[in-house]
Amino acid sequence: MEVGVQRSTVARWESGDTTPSLWARPRIANALDVTLDLLDDLLGATPDASNASSLGTVTVPKPPAVA
């Protein structure tokens, strides 16, 4: 599953240089099949508060399970 970012961006996340942007976090959580709360716990960081108030809350529905 793709998250919609360049590999260099993922490399910066992995190295700890940056953390995922607010818009990318729901996609990452979906790709990893975890909740946004768990993803934030795993990242160990709070999203950039300067953008948080303007973006509001994001709820990403899970796709139905395929049997």
Summary of the structure (lengths in Angstrom):
residues: 67
radius of gyration: 12.6
end to end distance: 18.6
largest distance: 42.0
contacts: 119
relative contact order: 0.17
helix: 48%
strand: 0%
